[in-house]
Amino acid sequence: MARERAAKPVSVWNWMGTIILTAIPVVNIIMLIVLIATAKTRTRRNFAIASLVLIVLAFLLTAAAVVFFGEEIINWMQAFNLTGLLGK
């Protein structure tokens, strides 16, 4: 078993930049994929993997909710006169 060298800790400013970039839609997915492939520290790679898994999980749960409750969502929007948001 090869011992890993002690990695230099990631700075606070680096983490702040990472978190700000993950808040931007579409940019976050691209950045996380790049970070998974190129991260030099294990903590940043694990953060990117966990964040990407959560994004995919949220997307799948939202898609499932629309499939199963789509008609109810439309009825709710009509009840609150939000049908203009649907483009009708």
PDB file of N, CA, C and O in Angstrom:
ATOM      1  N   MET A   1       0.827  -1.179   0.000  1.00  0.00           N
ATOM      2  CA  MET A   1       0.000   0.000   0.000  1.00  0.00           C
ATOM      3  C   MET A   1       0.874   1.247   0.000  1.00  0.00           C
ATOM      4  O   MET A   1       1.694   1.447   0.896  1.00  0.00           O
ATOM      5  N   ALA A   2       0.692   2.052  -0.983  1.00  0.00           N
ATOM      6  CA  ALA A   2       1.465   3.294  -1.054  1.00  0.00           C
ATOM      7  C   ALA A   2       0.790   4.347  -0.186  1.00  0.00           C
ATOM      8  O   ALA A   2      -0.430   4.504  -0.202  1.00  0.00           O
ATOM      9  N   ARG A   3       1.601   5.052   0.561  1.00  0.00           N
ATOM     10  CA  ARG A   3       1.061   6.130   1.394  1.00  0.00           C
ATOM     11  C   ARG A   3       0.876   7.368   0.539  1.00  0.00           C
ATOM     12  O   ARG A   3       1.718   7.712  -0.291  1.00  0.00           O
ATOM     13  N   GLU A   4      -0.258   8.030   0.767  1.00  0.00           N
ATOM     14  CA  GLU A   4      -0.489   9.288   0.061  1.00  0.00           C
ATOM     15  C   GLU A   4       0.225  10.404   0.797  1.00  0.00           C
ATOM     16  O   GLU A   4       0.303  10.418   2.025  1.00  0.00           O
ATOM     17  N   ARG A   5       0.744  11.337   0.018  1.00  0.00           N
ATOM     18  CA  ARG A   5       1.360  12.505   0.631  1.00  0.00           C
ATOM     19  C   ARG A   5       0.267  13.365   1.257  1.00  0.00           C
ATOM     20  O   ARG A   5      -0.867  13.401   0.780  1.00  0.00           O
ATOM     21  N   ALA A   6       0.626  14.043   2.311  1.00  0.00           N
ATOM     22  CA  ALA A   6      -0.327  14.950   2.942  1.00  0.00           C
ATOM     23  C   ALA A   6      -0.591  16.104   1.983  1.00  0.00           C
ATOM     24  O   ALA A   6       0.316  16.855   1.624  1.00  0.00           O
ATOM     25  N   ALA A   7      -1.838  16.225   1.582  1.00  0.00           N
ATOM     26  CA  ALA A   7      -2.211  17.264   0.627  1.00  0.00           C
ATOM     27  C   ALA A   7      -2.339  18.605   1.327  1.00  0.00           C
ATOM     28  O   ALA A   7      -2.729  18.681   2.492  1.00  0.00           O
ATOM     29  N   LYS A   8      -2.006  19.650   0.603  1.00  0.00           N
ATOM     30  CA  LYS A   8      -2.151  21.000   1.123  1.00  0.00           C
ATOM     31  C   LYS A   8      -3.651  21.291   1.237  1.00  0.00           C
ATOM     32  O   LYS A   8      -4.397  21.010   0.299  1.00  0.00           O
ATOM     33  N   PRO A   9      -4.105  21.844   2.358  1.00  0.00           N
ATOM     34  CA  PRO A   9      -5.539  22.084   2.510  1.00  0.00           C
ATOM     35  C   PRO A   9      -6.048  23.121   1.503  1.00  0.00           C
ATOM     36  O   PRO A   9      -5.320  24.024   1.091  1.00  0.00           O
ATOM     37  N   VAL A  10      -7.306  22.964   1.125  1.00  0.00           N
ATOM     38  CA  VAL A  10      -7.932  23.885   0.183  1.00  0.00           C
ATOM     39  C   VAL A  10      -8.284  25.163   0.935  1.00  0.00           C
ATOM     40  O   VAL A  10      -8.825  25.107   2.039  1.00  0.00           O
ATOM     41  N   SER A  11      -7.982  26.306   0.342  1.00  0.00           N
ATOM     42  CA  SER A  11      -8.195  27.583   1.025  1.00  0.00           C
ATOM     43  C   SER A  11      -9.677  27.951   1.087  1.00  0.00           C
ATOM     44  O   SER A  11     -10.499  27.434   0.331  1.00  0.00           O
ATOM     45  N   VAL A  12      -9.987  28.849   2.000  1.00  0.00           N
ATOM     46  CA  VAL A  12     -11.368  29.322   2.154  1.00  0.00           C
ATOM     47  C   VAL A  12     -11.826  30.024   0.879  1.00  0.00           C
ATOM     48  O   VAL A  12     -12.959  29.823   0.440  1.00  0.00           O
ATOM     49  N   TRP A  13     -10.966  30.840   0.281  1.00  0.00           N
ATOM     50  CA  TRP A  13     -11.335  31.544  -0.947  1.00  0.00           C
ATOM     51  C   TRP A  13     -11.602  30.568  -2.089  1.00  0.00           C
ATOM     52  O   TRP A  13     -12.485  30.806  -2.912  1.00  0.00           O
ATOM     53  N   ASN A  14     -10.859  29.488  -2.143  1.00  0.00           N
ATOM     54  CA  ASN A  14     -11.069  28.478  -3.164  1.00  0.00           C
ATOM     55  C   ASN A  14     -12.435  27.806  -2.980  1.00  0.00           C
ATOM     56  O   ASN A  14     -13.159  27.586  -3.951  1.00  0.00           O
ATOM     57  N   TRP A  15     -12.780  27.484  -1.732  1.00  0.00           N
ATOM     58  CA  TRP A  15     -14.086  26.887  -1.460  1.00  0.00           C
ATOM     59  C   TRP A  15     -15.207  27.869  -1.780  1.00  0.00           C
ATOM     60  O   TRP A  15     -16.237  27.475  -2.327  1.00  0.00           O
ATOM     61  N   MET A  16     -15.014  29.152  -1.441  1.00  0.00           N
ATOM     62  CA  MET A  16     -16.047  30.150  -1.735  1.00  0.00           C
ATOM     63  C   MET A  16     -16.283  30.260  -3.240  1.00  0.00           C
ATOM     64  O   MET A  16     -17.428  30.344  -3.685  1.00  0.00           O
ATOM     65  N   GLY A  17     -15.213  30.259  -4.018  1.00  0.00           N
ATOM     66  CA  GLY A  17     -15.356  30.289  -5.471  1.00  0.00           C
ATOM     67  C   GLY A  17     -16.068  29.059  -6.001  1.00  0.00           C
ATOM     68  O   GLY A  17     -16.903  29.154  -6.900  1.00  0.00           O
ATOM     69  N   THR A  18     -15.737  27.911  -5.443  1.00  0.00           N
ATOM     70  CA  THR A  18     -16.392  26.666  -5.858  1.00  0.00           C
ATOM     71  C   THR A  18     -17.888  26.716  -5.565  1.00  0.00           C
ATOM     72  O   THR A  18     -18.700  26.344  -6.412  1.00  0.00           O
ATOM     73  N   ILE A  19     -18.249  27.165  -4.387  1.00  0.00           N
ATOM     74  CA  ILE A  19     -19.664  27.215  -3.998  1.00  0.00           C
ATOM     75  C   ILE A  19     -20.428  28.237  -4.834  1.00  0.00           C
ATOM     76  O   ILE A  19     -21.569  27.987  -5.221  1.00  0.00           O
ATOM     77  N   ILE A  20     -19.815  29.380  -5.116  1.00  0.00           N
ATOM     78  CA  ILE A  20     -20.476  30.383  -5.959  1.00  0.00           C
ATOM     79  C   ILE A  20     -20.696  29.840  -7.369  1.00  0.00           C
ATOM     80  O   ILE A  20     -21.764  30.044  -7.945  1.00  0.00           O
ATOM     81  N   LEU A  21     -19.712  29.159  -7.928  1.00  0.00           N
ATOM     82  CA  LEU A  21     -19.874  28.593  -9.267  1.00  0.00           C
ATOM     83  C   LEU A  21     -20.921  27.485  -9.303  1.00  0.00           C
ATOM     84  O   LEU A  21     -21.595  27.313 -10.319  1.00  0.00           O
ATOM     85  N   THR A  22     -21.069  26.740  -8.229  1.00  0.00           N
ATOM     86  CA  THR A  22     -22.091  25.689  -8.211  1.00  0.00           C
ATOM     87  C   THR A  22     -23.497  26.261  -8.069  1.00  0.00           C
ATOM     88  O   THR A  22     -24.475  25.533  -8.234  1.00  0.00           O
ATOM     89  N   ALA A  23     -23.615  27.542  -7.767  1.00  0.00           N
ATOM     90  CA  ALA A  23     -24.924  28.175  -7.665  1.00  0.00           C
ATOM     91  C   ALA A  23     -25.445  28.659  -9.018  1.00  0.00           C
ATOM     92  O   ALA A  23     -26.611  29.038  -9.124  1.00  0.00           O
ATOM     93  N   ILE A  24     -24.611  28.653 -10.039  1.00  0.00           N
ATOM     94  CA  ILE A  24     -25.006  29.130 -11.369  1.00  0.00           C
ATOM     95  C   ILE A  24     -25.502  27.937 -12.185  1.00  0.00           C
ATOM     96  O   ILE A  24     -24.750  26.989 -12.414  1.00  0.00           O
ATOM     97  N   PRO A  25     -26.774  27.976 -12.630  1.00  0.00           N
ATOM     98  CA  PRO A  25     -27.314  26.858 -13.416  1.00  0.00           C
ATOM     99  C   PRO A  25     -26.490  26.582 -14.671  1.00  0.00           C
ATOM    100  O   PRO A  25     -25.939  27.510 -15.263  1.00  0.00           O
ATOM    101  N   VAL A  26     -26.402  25.363 -15.068  1.00  0.00           N
ATOM    102  CA  VAL A  26     -25.676  24.817 -16.215  1.00  0.00           C
ATOM    103  C   VAL A  26     -24.157  24.914 -16.008  1.00  0.00           C
ATOM    104  O   VAL A  26     -23.442  23.940 -16.248  1.00  0.00           O
ATOM    105  N   VAL A  27     -23.662  26.063 -15.569  1.00  0.00           N
ATOM    106  CA  VAL A  27     -22.232  26.200 -15.283  1.00  0.00           C
ATOM    107  C   VAL A  27     -21.843  25.206 -14.196  1.00  0.00           C
ATOM    108  O   VAL A  27     -20.753  24.635 -14.231  1.00  0.00           O
ATOM    109  N   ASN A  28     -22.745  25.000 -13.222  1.00  0.00           N
ATOM    110  CA  ASN A  28     -22.424  24.102 -12.116  1.00  0.00           C
ATOM    111  C   ASN A  28     -22.181  22.672 -12.593  1.00  0.00           C
ATOM    112  O   ASN A  28     -21.253  22.013 -12.124  1.00  0.00           O
ATOM    113  N   ILE A  29     -22.993  22.197 -13.505  1.00  0.00           N
ATOM    114  CA  ILE A  29     -22.838  20.821 -13.979  1.00  0.00           C
ATOM    115  C   ILE A  29     -21.517  20.670 -14.741  1.00  0.00           C
ATOM    116  O   ILE A  29     -20.784  19.701 -14.542  1.00  0.00           O
ATOM    117  N   ILE A  30     -21.222  21.637 -15.614  1.00  0.00           N
ATOM    118  CA  ILE A  30     -19.968  21.595 -16.370  1.00  0.00           C
ATOM    119  C   ILE A  30     -18.779  21.657 -15.419  1.00  0.00           C
ATOM    120  O   ILE A  30     -17.829  20.885 -15.545  1.00  0.00           O
ATOM    121  N   MET A  31     -18.844  22.597 -14.453  1.00  0.00           N
ATOM    122  CA  MET A  31     -17.739  22.756 -13.517  1.00  0.00           C
ATOM    123  C   MET A  31     -17.537  21.501 -12.666  1.00  0.00           C
ATOM    124  O   MET A  31     -16.401  21.103 -12.413  1.00  0.00           O
ATOM    125  N   LEU A  32     -18.619  20.884 -12.229  1.00  0.00           N
ATOM    126  CA  LEU A  32     -18.493  19.688 -11.400  1.00  0.00           C
ATOM    127  C   LEU A  32     -17.875  18.528 -12.174  1.00  0.00           C
ATOM    128  O   LEU A  32     -17.065  17.778 -11.630  1.00  0.00           O
ATOM    129  N   ILE A  33     -18.253  18.381 -13.432  1.00  0.00           N
ATOM    130  CA  ILE A  33     -17.668  17.312 -14.255  1.00  0.00           C
ATOM    131  C   ILE A  33     -16.169  17.561 -14.452  1.00  0.00           C
ATOM    132  O   ILE A  33     -15.361  16.637 -14.351  1.00  0.00           O
ATOM    133  N   VAL A  34     -15.809  18.807 -14.730  1.00  0.00           N
ATOM    134  CA  VAL A  34     -14.391  19.149 -14.885  1.00  0.00           C
ATOM    135  C   VAL A  34     -13.646  18.914 -13.572  1.00  0.00           C
ATOM    136  O   VAL A  34     -12.528  18.401 -13.565  1.00  0.00           O
ATOM    137  N   LEU A  35     -14.281  19.297 -12.461  1.00  0.00           N
ATOM    138  CA  LEU A  35     -13.647  19.132 -11.153  1.00  0.00           C
ATOM    139  C   LEU A  35     -13.442  17.660 -10.808  1.00  0.00           C
ATOM    140  O   LEU A  35     -12.424  17.297 -10.218  1.00  0.00           O
ATOM    141  N   ILE A  36     -14.395  16.818 -11.168  1.00  0.00           N
ATOM    142  CA  ILE A  36     -14.244  15.378 -10.927  1.00  0.00           C
ATOM    143  C   ILE A  36     -13.035  14.840 -11.693  1.00  0.00           C
ATOM    144  O   ILE A  36     -12.287  14.007 -11.182  1.00  0.00           O
ATOM    145  N   ALA A  37     -12.854  15.320 -12.906  1.00  0.00           N
ATOM    146  CA  ALA A  37     -11.769  14.815 -13.745  1.00  0.00           C
ATOM    147  C   ALA A  37     -10.402  15.401 -13.379  1.00  0.00           C
ATOM    148  O   ALA A  37      -9.379  14.747 -13.586  1.00  0.00           O
ATOM    149  N   THR A  38     -10.371  16.620 -12.841  1.00  0.00           N
ATOM    150  CA  THR A  38      -9.077  17.284 -12.683  1.00  0.00           C
ATOM    151  C   THR A  38      -8.708  17.662 -11.255  1.00  0.00           C
ATOM    152  O   THR A  38      -7.631  18.218 -11.037  1.00  0.00           O
ATOM    153  N   ALA A  39      -9.559  17.381 -10.281  1.00  0.00           N
ATOM    154  CA  ALA A  39      -9.275  17.797  -8.907  1.00  0.00           C
ATOM    155  C   ALA A  39      -7.999  17.136  -8.389  1.00  0.00           C
ATOM    156  O   ALA A  39      -7.775  15.941  -8.580  1.00  0.00           O
ATOM    157  N   LYS A  40      -7.177  17.940  -7.735  1.00  0.00           N
ATOM    158  CA  LYS A  40      -5.921  17.426  -7.188  1.00  0.00           C
ATOM    159  C   LYS A  40      -6.073  16.935  -5.753  1.00  0.00           C
ATOM    160  O   LYS A  40      -5.239  16.177  -5.259  1.00  0.00           O
ATOM    161  N   THR A  41      -7.138  17.367  -5.089  1.00  0.00           N
ATOM    162  CA  THR A  41      -7.355  16.909  -3.712  1.00  0.00           C
ATOM    163  C   THR A  41      -8.584  16.022  -3.657  1.00  0.00           C
ATOM    164  O   THR A  41      -9.544  16.202  -4.406  1.00  0.00           O
ATOM    165  N   ARG A  42      -8.528  15.083  -2.771  1.00  0.00           N
ATOM    166  CA  ARG A  42      -9.620  14.125  -2.617  1.00  0.00           C
ATOM    167  C   ARG A  42     -10.901  14.807  -2.132  1.00  0.00           C
ATOM    168  O   ARG A  42     -12.000  14.418  -2.527  1.00  0.00           O
ATOM    169  N   THR A  43     -10.759  15.824  -1.274  1.00  0.00           N
ATOM    170  CA  THR A  43     -11.955  16.491  -0.738  1.00  0.00           C
ATOM    171  C   THR A  43     -12.723  17.220  -1.835  1.00  0.00           C
ATOM    172  O   THR A  43     -13.953  17.173  -1.865  1.00  0.00           O
ATOM    173  N   ARG A  44     -12.013  17.891  -2.733  1.00  0.00           N
ATOM    174  CA  ARG A  44     -12.710  18.594  -3.828  1.00  0.00           C
ATOM    175  C   ARG A  44     -13.370  17.601  -4.780  1.00  0.00           C
ATOM    176  O   ARG A  44     -14.479  17.847  -5.254  1.00  0.00           O
ATOM    177  N   ARG A  45     -12.710  16.496  -5.061  1.00  0.00           N
ATOM    178  CA  ARG A  45     -13.300  15.476  -5.938  1.00  0.00           C
ATOM    179  C   ARG A  45     -14.544  14.870  -5.293  1.00  0.00           C
ATOM    180  O   ARG A  45     -15.561  14.688  -5.962  1.00  0.00           O
ATOM    181  N   ASN A  46     -14.471  14.559  -4.008  1.00  0.00           N
ATOM    182  CA  ASN A  46     -15.642  14.011  -3.310  1.00  0.00           C
ATOM    183  C   ASN A  46     -16.783  15.017  -3.262  1.00  0.00           C
ATOM    184  O   ASN A  46     -17.946  14.645  -3.423  1.00  0.00           O
ATOM    185  N   PHE A  47     -16.457  16.303  -3.040  1.00  0.00           N
ATOM    186  CA  PHE A  47     -17.480  17.346  -3.049  1.00  0.00           C
ATOM    187  C   PHE A  47     -18.176  17.408  -4.406  1.00  0.00           C
ATOM    188  O   PHE A  47     -19.401  17.510  -4.473  1.00  0.00           O
ATOM    189  N   ALA A  48     -17.395  17.346  -5.487  1.00  0.00           N
ATOM    190  CA  ALA A  48     -17.955  17.414  -6.836  1.00  0.00           C
ATOM    191  C   ALA A  48     -18.843  16.206  -7.126  1.00  0.00           C
ATOM    192  O   ALA A  48     -19.917  16.354  -7.708  1.00  0.00           O
ATOM    193  N   ILE A  49     -18.411  15.035  -6.732  1.00  0.00           N
ATOM    194  CA  ILE A  49     -19.216  13.827  -6.956  1.00  0.00           C
ATOM    195  C   ILE A  49     -20.522  13.902  -6.177  1.00  0.00           C
ATOM    196  O   ILE A  49     -21.589  13.617  -6.721  1.00  0.00           O
ATOM    197  N   ALA A  50     -20.442  14.285  -4.908  1.00  0.00           N
ATOM    198  CA  ALA A  50     -21.648  14.375  -4.082  1.00  0.00           C
ATOM    199  C   ALA A  50     -22.614  15.428  -4.623  1.00  0.00           C
ATOM    200  O   ALA A  50     -23.824  15.202  -4.646  1.00  0.00           O
ATOM    201  N   SER A  51     -22.100  16.556  -5.051  1.00  0.00           N
ATOM    202  CA  SER A  51     -22.952  17.615  -5.594  1.00  0.00           C
ATOM    203  C   SER A  51     -23.629  17.166  -6.882  1.00  0.00           C
ATOM    204  O   SER A  51     -24.818  17.419  -7.077  1.00  0.00           O
ATOM    205  N   LEU A  52     -22.893  16.509  -7.752  1.00  0.00           N
ATOM    206  CA  LEU A  52     -23.466  16.028  -9.004  1.00  0.00           C
ATOM    207  C   LEU A  52     -24.537  14.973  -8.757  1.00  0.00           C
ATOM    208  O   LEU A  52     -25.570  14.967  -9.426  1.00  0.00           O
ATOM    209  N   VAL A  53     -24.299  14.090  -7.809  1.00  0.00           N
ATOM    210  CA  VAL A  53     -25.302  13.077  -7.461  1.00  0.00           C
ATOM    211  C   VAL A  53     -26.576  13.750  -6.945  1.00  0.00           C
ATOM    212  O   VAL A  53     -27.679  13.337  -7.302  1.00  0.00           O
ATOM    213  N   LEU A  54     -26.434  14.777  -6.112  1.00  0.00           N
ATOM    214  CA  LEU A  54     -27.615  15.481  -5.592  1.00  0.00           C
ATOM    215  C   LEU A  54     -28.372  16.211  -6.696  1.00  0.00           C
ATOM    216  O   LEU A  54     -29.603  16.244  -6.677  1.00  0.00           O
ATOM    217  N   ILE A  55     -27.665  16.791  -7.650  1.00  0.00           N
ATOM    218  CA  ILE A  55     -28.324  17.467  -8.772  1.00  0.00           C
ATOM    219  C   ILE A  55     -29.114  16.471  -9.612  1.00  0.00           C
ATOM    220  O   ILE A  55     -30.259  16.736  -9.979  1.00  0.00           O
ATOM    221  N   VAL A  56     -28.507  15.328  -9.917  1.00  0.00           N
ATOM    222  CA  VAL A  56     -29.196  14.294 -10.704  1.00  0.00           C
ATOM    223  C   VAL A  56     -30.404  13.763  -9.939  1.00  0.00           C
ATOM    224  O   VAL A  56     -31.468  13.566 -10.527  1.00  0.00           O
ATOM    225  N   LEU A  57     -30.257  13.531  -8.651  1.00  0.00           N
ATOM    226  CA  LEU A  57     -31.367  13.049  -7.830  1.00  0.00           C
ATOM    227  C   LEU A  57     -32.515  14.059  -7.802  1.00  0.00           C
ATOM    228  O   LEU A  57     -33.677  13.672  -7.924  1.00  0.00           O
ATOM    229  N   ALA A  58     -32.209  15.336  -7.645  1.00  0.00           N
ATOM    230  CA  ALA A  58     -33.237  16.375  -7.648  1.00  0.00           C
ATOM    231  C   ALA A  58     -33.947  16.436  -8.997  1.00  0.00           C
ATOM    232  O   ALA A  58     -35.166  16.596  -9.053  1.00  0.00           O
ATOM    233  N   PHE A  59     -33.184  16.309 -10.085  1.00  0.00           N
ATOM    234  CA  PHE A  59     -33.790  16.312 -11.415  1.00  0.00           C
ATOM    235  C   PHE A  59     -34.730  15.125 -11.594  1.00  0.00           C
ATOM    236  O   PHE A  59     -35.836  15.281 -12.113  1.00  0.00           O
ATOM    237  N   LEU A  60     -34.300  13.943 -11.170  1.00  0.00           N
ATOM    238  CA  LEU A  60     -35.142  12.748 -11.311  1.00  0.00           C
ATOM    239  C   LEU A  60     -36.409  12.843 -10.461  1.00  0.00           C
ATOM    240  O   LEU A  60     -37.486  12.456 -10.913  1.00  0.00           O
ATOM    241  N   LEU A  61     -36.288  13.353  -9.239  1.00  0.00           N
ATOM    242  CA  LEU A  61     -37.471  13.509  -8.393  1.00  0.00           C
ATOM    243  C   LEU A  61     -38.441  14.541  -8.960  1.00  0.00           C
ATOM    244  O   LEU A  61     -39.655  14.359  -8.879  1.00  0.00           O
ATOM    245  N   THR A  62     -37.917  15.614  -9.527  1.00  0.00           N
ATOM    246  CA  THR A  62     -38.772  16.624 -10.153  1.00  0.00           C
ATOM    247  C   THR A  62     -39.473  16.058 -11.379  1.00  0.00           C
ATOM    248  O   THR A  62     -40.665  16.292 -11.576  1.00  0.00           O
ATOM    249  N   ALA A  63     -38.751  15.325 -12.195  1.00  0.00           N
ATOM    250  CA  ALA A  63     -39.351  14.706 -13.380  1.00  0.00           C
ATOM    251  C   ALA A  63     -40.446  13.712 -12.977  1.00  0.00           C
ATOM    252  O   ALA A  63     -41.504  13.669 -13.605  1.00  0.00           O
ATOM    253  N   ALA A  64     -40.197  12.921 -11.942  1.00  0.00           N
ATOM    254  CA  ALA A  64     -41.199  11.969 -11.471  1.00  0.00           C
ATOM    255  C   ALA A  64     -42.437  12.694 -10.943  1.00  0.00           C
ATOM    256  O   ALA A  64     -43.560  12.246 -11.176  1.00  0.00           O
ATOM    257  N   ALA A  65     -42.245  13.797 -10.242  1.00  0.00           N
ATOM    258  CA  ALA A  65     -43.381  14.568  -9.725  1.00  0.00           C
ATOM    259  C   ALA A  65     -44.222  15.132 -10.863  1.00  0.00           C
ATOM    260  O   ALA A  65     -45.450  15.133 -10.784  1.00  0.00           O
ATOM    261  N   VAL A  66     -43.569  15.611 -11.923  1.00  0.00           N
ATOM    262  CA  VAL A  66     -44.305  16.146 -13.064  1.00  0.00           C
ATOM    263  C   VAL A  66     -45.075  15.035 -13.776  1.00  0.00           C
ATOM    264  O   VAL A  66     -46.214  15.241 -14.197  1.00  0.00           O
ATOM    265  N   VAL A  67     -44.466  13.873 -13.909  1.00  0.00           N
ATOM    266  CA  VAL A  67     -45.143  12.753 -14.577  1.00  0.00           C
ATOM    267  C   VAL A  67     -46.363  12.300 -13.766  1.00  0.00           C
ATOM    268  O   VAL A  67     -47.442  12.097 -14.322  1.00  0.00           O
ATOM    269  N   PHE A  68     -46.188  12.144 -12.461  1.00  0.00           N
ATOM    270  CA  PHE A  68     -47.269  11.621 -11.642  1.00  0.00           C
ATOM    271  C   PHE A  68     -48.302  12.665 -11.241  1.00  0.00           C
ATOM    272  O   PHE A  68     -49.477  12.334 -11.081  1.00  0.00           O
ATOM    273  N   PHE A  69     -47.891  13.914 -11.077  1.00  0.00           N
ATOM    274  CA  PHE A  69     -48.792  14.946 -10.580  1.00  0.00           C
ATOM    275  C   PHE A  69     -48.952  16.108 -11.546  1.00  0.00           C
ATOM    276  O   PHE A  69     -49.354  17.195 -11.131  1.00  0.00           O
ATOM    277  N   GLY A  70     -48.647  15.909 -12.821  1.00  0.00           N
ATOM    278  CA  GLY A  70     -48.708  16.977 -13.808  1.00  0.00           C
ATOM    279  C   GLY A  70     -50.081  17.605 -13.931  1.00  0.00           C
ATOM    280  O   GLY A  70     -50.205  18.828 -13.994  1.00  0.00           O
ATOM    281  N   GLU A  71     -51.108  16.779 -13.965  1.00  0.00           N
ATOM    282  CA  GLU A  71     -52.480  17.292 -14.086  1.00  0.00           C
ATOM    283  C   GLU A  71     -52.866  18.105 -12.853  1.00  0.00           C
ATOM    284  O   GLU A  71     -53.516  19.144 -12.973  1.00  0.00           O
ATOM    285  N   GLU A  72     -52.476  17.646 -11.689  1.00  0.00           N
ATOM    286  CA  GLU A  72     -52.764  18.388 -10.462  1.00  0.00           C
ATOM    287  C   GLU A  72     -52.029  19.732 -10.434  1.00  0.00           C
ATOM    288  O   GLU A  72     -52.561  20.735  -9.959  1.00  0.00           O
ATOM    289  N   ILE A  73     -50.818  19.732 -10.942  1.00  0.00           N
ATOM    290  CA  ILE A  73     -50.051  20.979 -10.991  1.00  0.00           C
ATOM    291  C   ILE A  73     -50.743  21.977 -11.906  1.00  0.00           C
ATOM    292  O   ILE A  73     -50.841  23.158 -11.570  1.00  0.00           O
ATOM    293  N   ILE A  74     -51.226  21.516 -13.064  1.00  0.00           N
ATOM    294  CA  ILE A  74     -51.936  22.398 -13.995  1.00  0.00           C
ATOM    295  C   ILE A  74     -53.226  22.898 -13.364  1.00  0.00           C
ATOM    296  O   ILE A  74     -53.545  24.081 -13.480  1.00  0.00           O
ATOM    297  N   ASN A  75     -53.981  22.015 -12.693  1.00  0.00           N
ATOM    298  CA  ASN A  75     -55.215  22.433 -12.026  1.00  0.00           C
ATOM    299  C   ASN A  75     -54.927  23.467 -10.936  1.00  0.00           C
ATOM    300  O   ASN A  75     -55.682  24.427 -10.780  1.00  0.00           O
ATOM    301  N   TRP A  76     -53.864  23.284 -10.197  1.00  0.00           N
ATOM    302  CA  TRP A  76     -53.485  24.243  -9.165  1.00  0.00           C
ATOM    303  C   TRP A  76     -53.137  25.590  -9.779  1.00  0.00           C
ATOM    304  O   TRP A  76     -53.524  26.636  -9.258  1.00  0.00           O
ATOM    305  N   MET A  77     -52.403  25.561 -10.889  1.00  0.00           N
ATOM    306  CA  MET A  77     -52.051  26.812 -11.557  1.00  0.00           C
ATOM    307  C   MET A  77     -53.286  27.525 -12.090  1.00  0.00           C
ATOM    308  O   MET A  77     -53.362  28.752 -12.039  1.00  0.00           O
ATOM    309  N   GLN A  78     -54.252  26.770 -12.601  1.00  0.00           N
ATOM    310  CA  GLN A  78     -55.488  27.382 -13.085  1.00  0.00           C
ATOM    311  C   GLN A  78     -56.295  27.970 -11.937  1.00  0.00           C
ATOM    312  O   GLN A  78     -56.929  29.012 -12.103  1.00  0.00           O
ATOM    313  N   ALA A  79     -56.284  27.329 -10.789  1.00  0.00           N
ATOM    314  CA  ALA A  79     -57.024  27.828  -9.641  1.00  0.00           C
ATOM    315  C   ALA A  79     -56.462  29.162  -9.156  1.00  0.00           C
ATOM    316  O   ALA A  79     -57.207  29.989  -8.629  1.00  0.00           O
ATOM    317  N   PHE A  80     -55.184  29.378  -9.324  1.00  0.00           N
ATOM    318  CA  PHE A  80     -54.551  30.620  -8.902  1.00  0.00           C
ATOM    319  C   PHE A  80     -54.273  31.561 -10.062  1.00  0.00           C
ATOM    320  O   PHE A  80     -53.492  32.504  -9.930  1.00  0.00           O
ATOM    321  N   ASN A  81     -54.918  31.304 -11.211  1.00  0.00           N
ATOM    322  CA  ASN A  81     -54.764  32.132 -12.414  1.00  0.00           C
ATOM    323  C   ASN A  81     -53.301  32.260 -12.834  1.00  0.00           C
ATOM    324  O   ASN A  81     -52.841  33.348 -13.182  1.00  0.00           O
ATOM    325  N   LEU A  82     -52.593  31.171 -12.800  1.00  0.00           N
ATOM    326  CA  LEU A  82     -51.191  31.153 -13.220  1.00  0.00           C
ATOM    327  C   LEU A  82     -51.026  30.520 -14.605  1.00  0.00           C
ATOM    328  O   LEU A  82     -49.918  30.150 -14.994  1.00  0.00           O
ATOM    329  N   THR A  83     -52.133  30.397 -15.347  1.00  0.00           N
ATOM    330  CA  THR A  83     -52.039  29.727 -16.636  1.00  0.00           C
ATOM    331  C   THR A  83     -51.241  30.523 -17.647  1.00  0.00           C
ATOM    332  O   THR A  83     -50.790  29.964 -18.647  1.00  0.00           O
ATOM    333  N   GLY A  84     -51.053  31.820 -17.412  1.00  0.00           N
ATOM    334  CA  GLY A  84     -50.210  32.612 -18.303  1.00  0.00           C
ATOM    335  C   GLY A  84     -48.782  32.117 -18.319  1.00  0.00           C
ATOM    336  O   GLY A  84     -48.062  32.310 -19.299  1.00  0.00           O
ATOM    337  N   LEU A  85     -48.368  31.482 -17.242  1.00  0.00           N
ATOM    338  CA  LEU A  85     -47.020  30.926 -17.176  1.00  0.00           C
ATOM    339  C   LEU A  85     -46.852  29.716 -18.093  1.00  0.00           C
ATOM    340  O   LEU A  85     -45.735  29.369 -18.477  1.00  0.00           O
ATOM    341  N   LEU A  86     -47.973  29.078 -18.440  1.00  0.00           N
ATOM    342  CA  LEU A  86     -47.937  27.902 -19.305  1.00  0.00           C
ATOM    343  C   LEU A  86     -47.927  28.272 -20.782  1.00  0.00           C
ATOM    344  O   LEU A  86     -47.731  27.406 -21.634  1.00  0.00           O
ATOM    345  N   GLY A  87     -48.136  29.544 -21.093  1.00  0.00           N
ATOM    346  CA  GLY A  87     -48.135  29.975 -22.477  1.00  0.00           C
ATOM    347  C   GLY A  87     -49.474  29.783 -23.151  1.00  0.00           C
ATOM    348  O   GLY A  87     -49.538  29.729 -24.379  1.00  0.00           O
ATOM    349  N   LYS A  88     -50.552  29.678 -22.382  1.00  0.00           N
ATOM    350  CA  LYS A  88     -51.904  29.517 -22.960  1.00  0.00           C
ATOM    351  C   LYS A  88     -52.677  30.794 -22.838  1.00  0.00           C
ATOM    352  O   LYS A  88     -53.830  30.861 -23.263  1.00  0.00           O
TER     353      LYS A  88
END
